[in-house]
């Protein structure tokens, strides 16, 4: 199983279509999630999709009076996914016994709470589950460089969603930040907005699953490219519930040494630190 997500910022131009073609030809994904295509799904050429080896049919979300902002495509050789849920911020399908949720979260954190609630509901399915996309949210202040700091409320909402949904971070390579505002100097802002998360069942089924953050071309967002590499097996290839509990502890200690206690953020660091000995 291989998956690609890209906040493409417009798919109608030749340059972007050529870039997408190269990504798909190189990585041969089974599932492709696209955010902000900025055109009506009817306006994309079926011949273009088929030239990529993708099905001419695909799912897009319903945003009532606005054009869909999420597309979910699949390889022509993959069984047609079953659409389970869709909203203005996510599409969830079942394919070959697994759940895949593609998200494009709202830029306002209060509106993202609708998405967090949807993710919590989807977590009740007892299936391997991958969540990928543009979350427009951070797990720590270290995931953003420049601009205003993420608010404590926004950080805590995202952390609580991941914790309550029994999701975990996936190892990744490539660029640290997935988004850049295309400014320089003191106006430059970069952040980790795109990512992949999974549950323990996905991690067990696809041992060695990881993703790469690609270079930003044609868009201010990097594509993220997920793949299963069976040759990398072992307890450290996919973060477990135990190891993810250790991550906030390391982050909090780093923040403490660099910024002081007043900047540590939410008490989730303390709560997870207290829970860790019990889990281990």
Buried (B, 14 or more C-beta within 10 A) or exposed (E): BBBBBBBBBEBEEEEBBEBBEEBBEEBEBBBBBBBBBBBEEEEBEEEBBEEBEBBEEBBBBEBEEEBBBBBBBBBEEBEEBEEBBBBBBBBBBBBEEBBBBBBBBBEEBEEBBBBBEBBBEBBEBEEBBBBBBBBBBBBBBBBBBBBEEBEEEBBBBBBBBBBEBBBBBBBBEBBEBBBBEEEEEEEEBBBBBBBBBBBBBBBEBBBBBBBBBBEBEBBEBBBBBBBBEEEBEEEEBBBBBEBBBBBBBEBBEEBBEEEEEEEBBBEBBEBBBEEBEEEE
